[in-house]
Amino acid sequence: MPTVALAAAGHLLHFELAVAHEIFGNPPPDAPQGWYDVLLCGPGPLRVGPFTVEPDHGLEHLARADTVIVPACADIDEPPPPELVDAVRAAHEAGARIASLCTGAFVLGAAGLLDGRRATTHWAHAAELSARHPRAEVDPDVLYTDNGSVLTAAGKAAAVDLCLHLVHLDHGAAVANAVARRLVMPPHRPGGQAQFVTTPVQASGGDHQLADLLAWAQQRLDRPLTVTDMARRAGTSPRHLGRQFRAVTGRTPLQWLLTQRVRRAQELLEATDDTVEAVAVATGMGTATTLRRQFKRVVGVPPDTYRRAFRSANPA
């Protein structure tokens, strides 16, 4: 089982720590074998927000983990504990994948892991992160960044996005979507340019005003759909639907629909041997040429390259 170590040291915020434990510590129904072994690592009991947390392993266990999660720091003006910085650096040198959530990026910066890499944090602290670590390429406009062995996430909800991205990398889109549905994630939000996933995982459920419409549309990705079709289904005008989509998803209806078609194509490329032509039909793209063009624009690589890389990283 791959080991995920949660670094519990210093003055932390409880949300990001709890989110990481919830996602990596609770497999979805029908989860594949080899789910995560989650370790809570720290120098001793500590207060995390209104809670008392008692780590079950010392910080030295970070260097033995496959993935290390560094939760958010409660006060960026308070230097991170030197023992935490040293342990995170040692884990990276030992080959662990290091991911920070929100202001946890300041710990990675103190460990020298952001130098020469793209990074993000909560927008309110991005300027300070850049000032302290001028060799890092700090992008305040993205939800998360993926440099392979070093990943960073922005604010609280983006911590969920990044954790789901890691599940996707390890277990595939279908499993990550199952976790998202269990969490009743909000609709799709654009993410940063990751290695192969440019957007966090979309859940079809939720309590927002478009939940039923999004679920309906996702079940019909293999069919032609227009804004008029969706507006008619929602019982509203196309113009009003556009305003609703921008308020809920930050995107237009057609932008959202295209992203869902590409995500479905990713799942089919990962899980089936269907030809690109068949995937194009199954996702409503029509032709392989259209699929290749849109897939590369959204994901960054052609469908065939994506399939080879994913299967190389996740052999059967």
Secondary structure, 3 states (H helix, E strand, C coil): CCEEEEECCCCECHHHHHHHHHHHHCCCCCCCCCCCEEEEECCCCEEECCEEECCCECHHHHHHCCEEEECCECCCCCCCCHHHHHHHHHHHHCCCEEEECHHHHHHHHHCCCCCCCEECCCHHHHHHHHHHCCCCEECCCCCEEECCCEEEECCHHHHHHHHHHHHHHHHCHHHHHHHHHHHCCCCCCCCCCCCCCCCCCCCCCCCCCCHHHHHHHHCCCCCCCCHHHHHHHHCCCHHHHHHHHHHHHCCCHHHHHHHHHHHHHHHHHHHCCCCHHHHHHHCCCCCHHHHHHHHHHHHCCCHHHHHHHHHHHCCC
